[in-house]
Every structure is written in C-alpha cells, then in structure tokens.
Amino acid sequence: MALGCAQLIESLISKPLDSLEIRALQRRNLVHGTKEKVEEARGTLDAKSNIRTHLLGASLVVSAVGFLSGYGLAALFTSDSNC
C-alpha cells in the first residue's frame, strides 16, 4: 500500500485536486527531506562527540604550544655570556 512519492503525486494529479494542494504536498515532502538532513547534520556537529574524537590531538597541540612558549620565555630571561 506504500506508494512512492512520484506515484502518490501522479495519483493525486489524476484526481480533480486543486493545484495548491499538490504544491503543498510537494513542499511537505521537501520539508520532511530537509528535516532528515538537518538531523543528520546535527549529529555530525555535536560538540560532545567532536570533543571525544579530537581530544588527544587538541591536547597535544596545546601542550606543544605551552612548551614552546615557556622555552622562549625562559630564553628571554637567561643571559648569554658571549653577547
């Protein structure tokens, strides 16, 4: 009994329906398709899952930047006797 979108629209066109009702059905199908895409994107852009995925890389980058900053700052305060 499940008809595809195209078959459903074609069966509705064969009946004496108003063109506005047909457009509403097409828009409704478009909105439902867009809703599924938004839910899929929302799952992809979830902050908790992204943090879990990239936590190791981010912590390595932050620790490397901290180490290099500390090393550079220490170099400013140490004196070289040859200068």
DOVO-926384 format. One line per field, with one value per residue (C-alpha): chain; z, x negated, y negated. Coordinates in Angstrom, 1 decimal, padded with zeros to 4 digits. Each point is the difference from the previous one (the first is absolute). Example, Ala and Ser with C-alpha at 12.3 -4.5 7.8 and 13.67 -1.06 7.14 Angstrom:
<atoms>
chain: A A
z: 007.8 -000.7
x: -012.3 -001.4
y: 004.5 -003.4
</atoms>
This chain:
<atoms>
chain: A A A A A A A A A A A A A A A A A A A A A A A A A A A A A A A A A A A A A A A A A A A A A A A A A A A A A A A A A A A A A A A A A A A A A A A A A A A A A A A A A A A
z: 000.0 000.3 -003.1 -001.0 -000.1 -003.7 -000.1 002.7 -001.7 -003.3 001.5 001.6 -003.2 -001.8 002.6 -000.3 002.7 000.3 -001.2 003.4 001.8 -002.4 000.7 003.7 -000.2 -002.0 002.6 002.9 -001.6 -000.5 003.7 001.2 -002.1 001.3 003.6 -000.4 -001.4 002.9 002.6 -001.7 000.0 003.7 000.8 -001.9 001.7 003.5 002.3 002.4 -002.7 -001.7 003.2 000.7 -003.5 -000.1 003.7 -000.4 -002.9 001.6 003.3 -001.9 -001.9 003.1 002.0 -002.9 -000.2 003.8 000.0 -002.8 001.6 003.3 -001.7 -001.9 003.1 002.0 -002.8 000.5 003.6 -000.3 -000.8 -002.5 001.1 -003.6 -000.8
x: 000.0 -003.0 -000.3 -003.1 000.0 000.2 002.9 001.8 -000.2 001.0 003.0 001.0 -000.4 002.4 002.7 001.6 -002.2 -000.8 -003.5 -000.7 000.6 -002.5 -002.6 000.6 -000.7 -003.2 -001.1 000.8 -002.1 -002.8 000.2 -000.1 -003.1 -001.6 000.8 -001.8 -003.1 000.1 000.2 -002.9 -002.1 000.9 -001.4 -003.2 -000.4 000.6 -002.6 -000.4 -000.7 -002.4 -001.9 -000.3 -001.3 -002.6 -001.0 -003.4 -001.0 001.1 -001.7 -003.3 000.2 000.7 -002.8 -002.4 000.9 -000.4 -003.4 -001.3 001.4 -001.7 -003.2 000.0 000.9 -002.8 -002.4 000.8 -001.0 -003.2 -003.1 -002.6 -003.5 -001.3 002.2
y: 000.0 -002.2 -002.2 -001.8 -003.8 -000.2 002.6 -001.8 -003.4 001.6 001.6 -003.3 -001.8 002.4 -001.0 -003.4 -001.6 -003.6 -000.9 -001.6 003.3 001.7 -002.7 000.3 003.8 -000.7 -002.5 002.3 002.7 -002.5 -001.1 003.6 000.7 -003.2 001.0 003.3 -001.8 -002.5 002.8 001.8 -003.2 -000.6 003.4 -000.8 -003.4 001.2 -001.6 002.9 002.5 -002.4 -000.6 003.7 000.5 -002.8 -000.2 001.7 -002.1 -003.3 000.8 000.8 -003.3 -002.0 001.7 -000.6 -003.7 -000.3 001.7 -002.2 -003.1 000.8 000.9 -003.4 -001.9 001.7 -000.9 -003.7 000.1 002.0 -001.8 001.1 -000.9 -000.3 -003.0
</atoms>
